[in-house]
Amino acid sequence: MRAINPWINFNGNAQEAFNFYKSVFGGEFLKVVRFKDLASDEFTVPESEADKLMHISLFAIIKT
């Protein structure tokens, strides 16, 4: 099985983009990490950034 693992940066609309990719390719989100999930005393996150995605992984099997 072939796989692609691109790293893509978005300007605040990653959730919207990945929902679109999921609607096109199908599959499921294997991992979703938001900035607030990693917040700590050493890594503070502004409330305006807390719900933004830091990492998301979409797993889809595409048959050719």
C-alpha positions in Angstrom: 0.0 0.0 0.0 1.3 3.4 -0.9 1.0 6.4 1.4 1.5 10.1 1.3 2.3 12.1 4.4 2.3 15.8 3.5 2.9 18.5 6.0 0.7 21.4 5.2 0.4 24.7 7.1 -2.8 26.7 7.1 -3.7 30.2 8.2 -6.4 29.4 10.7 -8.7 27.3 8.5 -7.2 23.8 8.9 -10.4 22.3 10.4 -12.4 23.5 7.4 -9.8 22.3 4.9 -9.6 18.8 6.5 -13.3 18.4 6.6 -13.3 19.1 2.9 -10.5 16.6 2.3 -12.5 14.0 4.3 -15.6 14.7 2.2 -13.6 14.1 -1.0 -11.4 11.1 0.0 -13.5 9.6 2.8 -11.6 8.0 5.7 -11.4 9.1 9.3 -9.4 11.4 11.5 -6.9 9.3 13.4 -5.5 12.0 15.6 -6.6 15.6 16.3 -4.4 17.8 18.6 -5.4 21.3 19.4 -3.1 23.9 20.8 -5.1 23.9 24.1 -4.3 20.1 24.4 -0.6 21.0 24.9 -0.9 24.1 27.0 1.1 24.2 30.2 2.9 26.7 32.4 5.9 26.5 30.0 3.7 26.6 26.8 1.0 29.1 27.2 -1.6 29.4 24.5 -3.7 32.6 24.0 -7.4 31.9 24.2 -7.9 33.1 20.6 -5.5 30.3 19.5 -6.6 27.5 21.8 -9.0 25.7 19.5 -6.8 25.9 16.4 -5.3 22.6 15.2 -1.7 21.9 15.9 -1.9 18.4 14.3 -4.5 16.4 12.4 -4.2 13.1 10.7 -6.6 11.8 8.1 -6.5 8.1 7.1 -8.1 7.2 3.8 -7.6 4.3 1.5 -7.7 5.5 -2.1 -7.9 2.8 -4.7 -6.4 3.4 -8.1 
